[in-house]
Amino acid sequence: MSIPASTVVTSLPEKAEGSGSATRLRASQNGKTETTSTAPPLEVKEHDFFWTYTEEPHRTRRQAIIKAHPEVTKLCGPEPLTKYVVVFVVSIQILCAYLLQNTPFISWRFILTAYVIGATANQNLFLAIHEISHNLAFRSPAANRAIAMVANLPIGIPYSASFRPYHLTHHKSLGVDGLDTDLPTALEAVFFDSILGKAFFCTFQILFYALRPMCVYSIDFTSVHLFNIIAQVLFDYILVKSTSPSALYYLILSSFLAGSLHPTAGHFIAEHYVFDAPTPAANEPLTNTPIPETFSYYGPLNFFTYNVGLHNEHHDFPAVPWTRLHKLNSIANEFYRDLPRHESWIAVIWRFILDDKVGMRCRVKRKEGGRKVGAWKEAEVQA
């Protein structure tokens, strides 16, 4: 992946008093001094994150796209196919768990099935929960919460209720330090700033994504969390009692491998890590926003992952479901065709680990902006 030179600027202009935007003074024809807005830059320091003073770019691009192509708003709304895909993939995982109930954990058949079928299936379910967190399976919020819990079952550990507020906050507060829990913490950046450290992170990244949010800030415990826990514990108990502990081990191993060194796990890194150092340049011409901060992938693994690779499109329009993201790209192609992208999630993992110029700090951060999406009712507002 190559990021064009028109990505960012590195010098810091003055800030206007009481404003988050950078400004510049110029003399007008009548001799008066006028203030004009300039695109705030990205601050690039060695051994640090990329700090920006801009608003996240997706809101600006969304407004520009709607102005140019108002018909894209018709793409928003639930996708009925989602619930059928969820039930199908859940059924595959239950069947595999049943067939492996008497298979030793340490065996090629058990581990290979968990890696090839189980990890792919559970990554699909992770991203089904991601899709459903935007209320894109049903129109009813309660029905969306229920189908998310169904998708959660083969994952083995209850998390769908907690994922939603953290993820919607990620959309509302992209890159905001202390709010966006997709960002590595400063501690992670110190401890994993090496080839071995990055290899460890990529191998166990599912644990980082599971535990990091709780270390950054807590969310309210609601009835949805309680139902999620009860449903998951009952499912795990019935599964073990009707088969064997190996069936549950298979599901948990599948979840671990789905967030480890697996091709589909490349999306975790591909979505927001900046692989090529920013250089002084102009802004993205159509929207006058700094690029890049989010990266898309248009390859075949999108088939298994609810088109999560179309990540610029998803962040621009979180209310557009997975089946219509390619249509969004087609309608507003002039806004997307020149954005930097990844061609391979496998190559993303490989380069992230081995390239000493790429690391945990290669993320854009903001010191302010955004907002926290907390309680269930508050989170019903579409991100």
Secondary structure, DSSP 8 states (H G I E B T S, - for coil): ----S-SB--S---B-TT-SSBEEEEE-TTS-EEEEE----EE--TTS-EEE-S--HHHHHHHHHHHH-GGGGGG-S--THHHHHHHHHHHHHHHHHHHTTTS-SSSHHHHHHIIIIIHHHHHHHHHHHHHHTTT-S-SSHHHHHHHHHHHHGGGSS--HHHHHHHHHHHHHTTTBTTT-TTS--HHHHHHT-SHHHHHHHHHSHHHHHHHHHHHH------HHHHHHHHHHHHHHHHHHHHS-HHHHHHHHHHHHHHTSS-GGGHHHHHTT---S---B---BTTTTB---SS-EE-SGGGGGTTTTT-HHHHHH-TTS-GGGHHHHHHHTHHHHTTS-EES-HHHHHHHHHH-TT--TT-SEEBSS------SHHHHTS--
